[in-house]
Amino acid sequence: MSEPRLIEISPVTRVEGHGKVTIHLDAEGLVDEARLHIVEFRGFERFIRGRLLWEVPVIVQRLCGICPVSHHLAAAKAMDMIVGADEIPPTAEKMRRLMHYGQVMQSHVLHFFHLAAPDLLFGFGAPAGRRNVFELIREQPELGRRAILMRKFGQDIIEATAGKKIHGTGAIPGGINRNLPIETRDAFLARIDEMEDWAMDALALAKGYTLDNIETVSRFAAFPSHYLSLVRAGDDALDLYHGGLRAIASDGQVIFDGLDCRRYHEQLVEDVRSWSYMKFPYIETLGAADGWYRVGPLARMNTADLIDTPKANAARDALMETNHHLPQHAVLANHWARMIEVVHCVEKMRELLHDPDLQGSDLVTTGERRREGIGVIEAPRGNLIHHYEVDENDQVTYCNLIVSTTHNNEGLNRAVKDVAERYISGQAEITEGMLNHVEVAIRAYDPCLSCATHALGKMPLQVSLIDAEGTVLDQRTRDSWSS
């Protein structure tokens, strides 16, 4: 018999934001508990209060430098509702969609090649010094070059539609503040064929990895769950920008469908835990224990009936065939799903670039003023909800954000425990490679931990005073400050 042990992975690497994992081993060396902790707090839901409504789409995207466009557009959609723009002009919607496709493309490319690919290509247990994008570029320079240029294309699309590659200002309440000049459009069209070819090659790489390693993929944090995403009204197609909310059970049965995004709170409830700054949403009718769900690229493949671009739709069919067209639960299949979405984004960008509405001059509309606005979008990492209330002075009085990684919180924690039990439990010697398996499971979700740092109720705040030698001199929690 030995003493119980606590293993800590801090920080979790190759993810956006700061987090850690704790793994508790009992006296027999078996995993007793394993958790993902979010150890930073941002407070955007509080300090956005009092700001003017037209400032919100610009301010909230400071949550993240990786997915600012998603927050920019979700907030703009919420403010559309407040200014009474029930239907924005075609030029405005198509410019926003083009912006969004650029964002999803560049984010997926960044994650797959820069963060996940070193694990997939070199092995989960490869030496830590080898598992990085620089080694990938050194060993496969053409692949590295394409990864950089594909992301650059997405960023260039964002710059042309939002004004800047990061933290743009293009989407405004009621519409957009620019159109796309012909010469800019032509420059993108000159590169679109190459982008599509490269996207198809990346898709083949992700698909090939999944099928070549199907035994590992089918056992690695591959547990059933519910799924949630937007789907397009009418044909239930994948729609990254707009639609109704659909939730399905692990067997593919519909839990709710076509839910107006403005009524999301009738189905989704947010819970809190004492050990994390991140909330735990669940479907209210199913309860906290059984109502948790997952979002993201794989969830979107599961919930949608089709994709409205031919190459991406054929690729989705191939993915869904791996589980007889029932929901695919393997977390590592997210990488395949991401590359399907990259292909879809390129196909949609090509379609939009040929649309003359992008050169239109009708950019903004308004209508009957409202006090409440809710904007929902499918961010690269999954469903994103922005909910605001404003007063008669146009100042924000309420803000609630449910970001993709928050939706995935329970799934992330279950993945951590599943992999820890499979690869660490009962091992006499625990290596860095074993611990990296846990991180691989987390990275498969492409979590944005900065975006997800929001909480309700009592905050699990802890402050430590440490001297220059690293000795803890004092440590206080919120409860200990009363004296």
C-alpha positions in Angstrom: 0.0 0.0 0.0 1.2 3.5 -0.8 0.0 7.0 0.0 -2.6 8.7 -2.1 -1.1 11.0 -4.7 -2.0 14.2 -6.4 -0.7 14.7 -10.0 -0.9 18.2 -11.4 -0.5 19.2 -15.1 0.0 22.9 -15.0 -0.2 24.6 -17.3 -2.1 22.7 -19.9 -0.1 23.4 -23.1 -1.0 24.2 -26.7 -4.4 25.6 -25.8 -5.7 29.2 -25.7 -5.8 30.5 -22.2 -4.6 29.1 -18.8 -5.8 25.9 -17.2 -4.5 23.0 -15.2 -5.5 19.4 -14.6 -5.4 17.6 -11.2 -5.5 13.8 -11.0 -6.1 12.2 -7.7 -4.7 8.6 -7.2 -5.8 6.4 -4.3 -3.5 4.2 -2.3 -3.5 1.5 -5.0 -2.5 4.1 -7.6 -5.9 4.1 -9.3 -7.5 7.3 -10.5 -10.0 8.5 -7.9 -10.8 11.8 -9.6 -9.5 13.9 -12.4 -10.5 17.5 -13.2 -9.8 20.4 -15.6 -9.5 23.6 -13.7 -9.8 27.1 -15.3 -7.4 29.2 -13.2 -8.0 32.7 -14.7 -10.9 35.0 -14.4 -11.8 37.8 -16.9 -15.0 39.3 -15.7 -16.4 40.6 -19.0 -20.0 40.0 -18.0 -19.5 42.5 -15.2 -17.4 45.3 -16.6 -19.4 45.4 -19.9 -22.2 46.8 -17.8 -22.7 50.6 -18.2 -21.1 50.6 -21.7 -23.1 51.9 -24.7 -24.7 49.3 -26.9 -22.7 50.3 -30.0 -19.5 49.8 -28.2 -20.3 46.2 -27.2 -19.3 44.4 -30.5 -15.9 46.0 -30.3 -15.3 45.5 -26.6 -16.3 41.9 -26.1 -14.0 40.5 -28.7 -11.1 41.5 -26.4 -12.0 38.3 -24.6 -9.8 36.5 -27.1 -7.2 37.1 -29.7 -7.9 33.7 -31.4 -11.6 34.0 -32.0 -12.5 37.7 -31.7 -14.6 37.6 -34.8 -17.0 35.1 -33.2 -17.6 37.4 -30.3 -17.8 40.5 -32.6 -20.5 38.9 -34.7 -22.5 37.3 -31.8 -22.6 40.7 -30.0 -23.5 42.5 -33.3 -26.4 40.0 -33.8 -27.6 40.7 -30.3 -27.4 44.5 -30.9 -29.3 44.0 -34.2 -32.2 42.8 -32.1 -32.0 45.8 -29.7 -32.0 48.4 -32.5 -34.9 46.6 -34.2 -33.0 45.2 -37.2 -34.9 42.0 -37.6 -33.4 41.5 -41.0 -30.2 43.3 -41.9 -29.5 44.3 -45.6 -28.2 41.5 -47.9 -24.8 43.2 -48.2 -24.5 43.4 -44.5 -25.4 39.7 -43.9 -23.1 38.5 -46.7 -20.2 40.6 -45.5 -20.6 39.2 -42.0 -20.9 35.6 -43.3 -17.7 36.1 -45.4 -16.0 37.4 -42.3 -17.2 34.5 -40.3 -16.0 31.9 -42.8 -12.6 33.5 -42.8 -12.6 33.3 -39.0 -13.6 29.6 -38.9 -11.1 28.7 -41.5 -8.1 30.4 -39.9 -9.0 29.2 -36.4 -9.4 25.6 -37.5 -6.1 25.7 -39.5 -4.3 27.2 -36.6 -5.5 24.5 -34.2 -5.0 21.5 -36.5 -1.5 22.3 -37.8 0.0 24.3 -35.0 -1.5 22.8 -31.8 -2.8 19.3 -32.6 -0.8 18.0 -35.5 2.5 17.5 -33.5 0.6 14.9 -31.4 -1.0 13.2 -34.4 2.1 13.1 -36.6 4.8 12.3 -34.0 2.7 10.3 -31.5 1.1 11.2 -28.1 4.1 9.8 -26.2 6.8 11.4 -28.4 9.5 13.4 -26.6 8.1 16.8 -25.5 10.8 18.7 -27.4 9.5 17.2 -30.6 5.8 17.8 -30.2 5.7 21.4 -31.6 5.0 23.2 -34.8 8.6 24.0 -35.5 9.5 20.3 -35.7 6.5 19.8 -38.0 7.8 22.5 -40.3 11.3 21.1 -40.2 10.2 17.6 -41.1 7.4 18.6 -43.5 8.2 22.1 -44.8 5.6 22.1 -47.5 2.9 21.2 -45.0 4.1 23.9 -42.7 4.1 26.5 -45.5 0.6 25.6 -46.5 -0.6 25.9 -42.9 0.8 29.4 -42.6 -0.6 30.6 -46.0 -4.1 29.0 -45.4 -4.3 30.8 -42.1 -3.1 34.0 -43.7 -5.9 33.7 -46.3 -8.5 33.5 -43.6 -7.0 36.5 -41.8 -6.9 38.5 -45.0 -10.6 37.8 -45.5 -11.2 39.1 -41.9 -9.2 42.2 -42.6 -11.2 43.0 -45.7 -14.5 42.6 -44.0 -13.8 43.7 -40.4 -11.2 46.4 -41.0 -8.4 44.6 -39.0 -7.2 41.0 -38.8 -7.7 41.1 -35.0 -10.3 43.0 -33.1 -12.0 44.6 -36.1 -14.9 47.0 -36.3 -16.8 46.0 -39.4 -20.0 44.6 -37.8 -22.2 47.3 -36.2 -25.7 47.3 -34.7 -28.0 46.9 -37.6 -25.5 45.9 -40.2 -21.9 46.5 -41.5 -19.8 49.6 -42.1 -18.1 48.6 -45.3 -18.6 46.6 -48.5 -16.0 44.6 -50.5 -14.3 46.5 -53.4 -14.1 44.7 -56.7 -10.3 44.7 -56.8 -10.2 43.1 -53.3 -12.7 40.5 -54.4 -10.6 39.7 -57.5 -7.5 39.2 -55.4 -9.2 36.6 -53.3 -10.7 34.8 -56.3 -7.2 34.5 -57.7 -6.2 32.5 -54.7 -9.4 30.5 -54.0 -8.6 27.5 -56.2 -5.3 26.9 -54.4 -7.0 27.3 -51.0 -9.6 24.7 -51.9 -6.9 22.2 -53.1 -5.0 22.7 -49.9 -8.1 22.3 -47.8 -8.9 19.1 -49.5 -5.4 17.8 -48.8 -5.7 18.8 -45.2 -9.0 17.0 -45.1 -7.4 13.8 -46.5 -4.7 14.1 -43.8 -7.2 14.3 -41.0 -9.4 11.6 -42.4 -6.4 9.3 -43.0 -5.2 9.7 -39.5 -8.6 8.8 -38.1 -9.1 5.7 -40.2 -5.5 4.5 -39.9 -5.8 4.7 -36.1 -9.4 3.8 -35.7 -8.8 1.4 -32.8 -7.2 4.2 -30.8 -9.7 6.8 -31.9 -12.7 4.6 -31.0 -11.4 4.1 -27.5 -9.8 7.4 -26.7 -12.4 9.5 -24.7 -15.1 8.1 -27.0 -18.1 8.3 -24.7 -21.7 9.0 -25.7 -23.3 12.4 -25.0 -26.0 14.7 -26.2 -25.1 17.4 -28.9 -26.2 20.9 -29.6 -25.8 23.3 -32.5 -27.5 25.7 -34.9 -29.1 24.2 -38.0 -30.7 26.0 -40.9 -34.4 26.4 -41.0 -36.1 24.4 -43.8 -33.5 21.7 -44.6 -31.6 21.4 -41.3 -28.3 22.0 -43.0 -25.1 23.1 -41.2 -25.2 26.9 -40.8 -22.4 28.5 -39.0 -24.0 32.0 -38.9 -27.7 31.6 -38.3 -30.4 29.1 -37.6 -32.5 27.4 -34.9 -31.1 25.4 -32.0 -31.2 21.7 -32.2 -30.2 19.2 -29.5 -29.9 15.5 -30.1 -29.4 12.5 -27.8 -26.5 10.1 -28.0 -28.6 7.8 -30.2 -29.5 10.6 -32.6 -33.0 11.1 -31.3 -34.1 14.8 -31.2 -34.4 16.4 -27.8 -35.5 19.8 -29.1 -35.4 21.3 -32.6 -35.9 24.6 -34.3 -35.7 26.5 -31.0 -35.6 30.3 -31.6 -32.3 31.4 -30.2 -34.1 34.2 -28.3 -35.6 31.4 -26.2 -32.4 29.5 -25.4 -32.8 30.0 -21.7 -36.1 28.0 -21.8 -33.9 24.9 -22.4 -30.4 25.6 -21.2 -29.5 26.1 -17.6 -26.1 27.0 -16.1 -24.6 25.3 -13.1 -21.5 26.2 -11.1 -18.9 24.1 -9.2 -16.6 25.4 -6.4 -13.4 24.4 -8.1 -13.7 26.2 -11.5 -14.3 29.6 -12.9 -16.2 28.0 -15.8 -19.9 27.3 -15.7 -21.5 23.9 -16.4 -24.6 24.2 -18.7 -27.2 21.5 -19.1 -30.6 20.9 -20.7 -33.1 21.7 -18.0 -35.6 19.0 -18.9 -33.0 16.3 -18.5 -31.5 17.6 -15.3 -27.9 18.4 -14.3 -26.7 14.8 -14.1 -28.0 13.7 -17.5 -28.5 16.9 -19.5 -25.0 17.8 -20.3 -24.0 18.0 -24.0 -21.2 18.8 -26.3 -20.7 21.4 -29.1 -18.2 22.0 -31.8 -17.2 20.7 -35.2 -18.1 17.0 -34.4 -21.3 18.1 -32.7 -22.3 20.0 -35.8 -21.6 17.0 -38.0 -23.9 15.0 -35.7 -26.8 17.5 -35.4 -27.0 18.7 -39.0 -28.7 16.6 -41.8 -26.4 17.9 -44.5 -23.9 20.5 -45.6 -25.0 22.8 -48.5 -21.6 22.7 -50.3 -20.8 19.5 -52.3 -17.3 18.6 -51.3 -17.9 19.2 -47.6 -21.2 17.3 -47.7 -19.5 14.3 -49.3 -16.8 14.4 -46.6 -19.5 14.6 -43.9 -21.1 11.5 -45.3 -17.8 9.6 -45.1 -17.4 10.7 -41.5 -21.0 9.7 -40.5 -20.6 6.3 -42.2 -18.0 5.4 -39.6 -20.9 4.9 -37.1 -23.6 3.9 -39.5 -24.9 7.5 -39.7 -25.5 7.6 -36.0 -23.8 10.3 -33.9 -20.0 9.8 -33.8 -18.7 10.1 -30.3 -14.9 9.8 -30.6 -13.4 13.1 -29.5 -10.4 12.7 -31.8 -12.9 12.7 -34.8 -13.2 16.4 -34.1 -10.0 16.9 -36.2 -11.6 15.3 -39.2 -14.8 17.4 -38.6 -12.7 20.6 -38.4 -11.1 20.0 -41.8 -14.6 19.3 -43.3 -15.6 22.7 -42.1 -12.5 24.3 -43.6 -13.5 22.8 -47.0 -17.0 24.1 -46.4 -15.7 27.6 -45.5 -13.6 27.8 -48.7 -16.6 26.6 -50.8 -18.9 29.2 -49.2 -16.3 32.0 -49.6 -16.0 31.2 -53.3 -19.8 31.4 -53.6 -20.0 34.7 -51.8 -17.1 36.3 -53.7 -19.1 35.8 -56.9 -22.1 37.5 -55.3 -22.6 41.2 -56.4 -24.3 42.0 -53.1 -20.9 42.3 -51.6 -20.4 45.5 -53.5 -23.8 46.9 -52.4 -24.2 50.2 -50.7 -27.2 49.5 -48.4 -25.4 48.5 -45.3 -27.5 49.4 -42.2 -31.1 49.2 -41.0 -32.9 49.9 -37.8 -36.5 49.4 -36.5 -38.5 49.3 -33.3 -36.2 49.7 -30.3 -36.0 46.8 -27.8 -34.5 46.4 -24.3 -33.1 42.9 -24.8 -30.9 41.3 -27.5 -29.6 37.8 -27.9 -27.1 36.8 -30.6 -26.1 33.2 -31.3 -23.5 31.9 -33.7 -21.5 28.8 -34.3 -17.9 29.8 -33.4 -15.0 27.5 -34.5 -15.2 25.7 -31.1 -19.0 25.5 -31.1 -22.1 27.3 -30.1 -21.7 30.9 -28.8 -24.5 32.8 -27.0 -24.4 36.5 -26.2 -27.3 37.9 -24.2 -27.7 41.6 -23.3 -30.2 44.0 -21.8 -29.9 47.8 -22.1 -31.7 50.8 -20.5 -33.3 53.9 -21.9 -29.8 55.5 -22.1 -28.5 52.7 -24.4 -26.3 51.5 -21.5 -25.8 47.7 -20.9 -27.5 46.6 -17.7 -27.1 42.8 -18.1 -24.7 40.5 -19.9 -24.5 36.8 -20.0 -22.1 34.9 -22.3 -22.2 31.1 -22.8 -19.1 30.3 -24.9 -18.3 27.1 -26.7 -15.8 25.8 -24.2 -18.3 26.4 -21.4 -20.9 24.3 -23.3 -18.2 21.6 -23.4 -17.1 21.8 -19.8 -18.6 18.6 -18.6 -17.4 16.8 -21.7 -13.9 18.1 -21.2 -13.8 16.9 -17.6 -15.2 13.5 -18.5 -12.5 13.2 -21.2 -9.8 14.0 -18.7 -11.0 11.3 -16.3 -11.5 8.8 -19.1 -8.0 9.1 -20.5 -6.4 9.3 -17.0 -8.1 6.0 -16.0 -7.0 4.4 -19.2 -3.4 5.5 -19.4 -2.3 6.5 -15.8 -4.4 4.4 -13.4 -2.3 1.6 -11.8 0.9 2.6 -13.5 4.1 2.1 -11.4 5.9 4.9 -13.2 4.0 7.9 -14.7 5.8 9.5 -17.6 5.4 12.8 -19.3 4.1 11.0 -22.3 1.3 9.5 -20.3 0.3 12.9 -19.0 0.4 14.3 -22.6 -2.4 11.8 -23.4 -4.6 13.8 -21.0 -3.7 17.0 -22.8 -4.4 15.4 -26.2 -7.9 14.8 -25.1 -8.3 18.4 -24.0 -6.8 19.7 -27.2 -9.2 17.7 -29.3 -11.9 20.1 -28.1 -9.7 23.1 -29.1 -10.8 24.8 -25.9 -10.5 28.6 -25.5 -10.0 28.8 -21.7 -9.8 32.7 -21.7 -13.3 32.9 -23.3 -14.7 30.4 -20.9 -13.8 32.1 -17.6 -17.1 33.3 -16.4 -18.9 32.2 -13.3 -22.1 32.7 -11.3 -22.6 32.9 -7.5 -19.7 32.4 -5.1 -16.3 32.7 -6.8 -13.7 30.1 -5.9 -11.1 32.8 -5.4 -7.7 32.0 -3.9 -4.6 34.2 -3.6 -1.1 33.1 -2.7 1.8 35.3 -1.5 5.1 33.7 -2.7 8.6 35.0 -2.0 11.5 35.1 -4.5 12.5 31.6 -3.6 9.1 30.2 -4.4 8.0 29.7 -0.7 4.4 30.2 0.0 4.3 32.9 2.7 0.5 33.2 3.0 -2.6 31.9 1.3 -6.1 33.3 1.5 -9.4 32.2 0.0 -12.5 34.4 -0.2 -14.0 33.0 3.0 -10.8 33.8 5.0 -10.9 37.5 4.2 -13.7 38.2 6.7 -11.3 38.7 9.6 
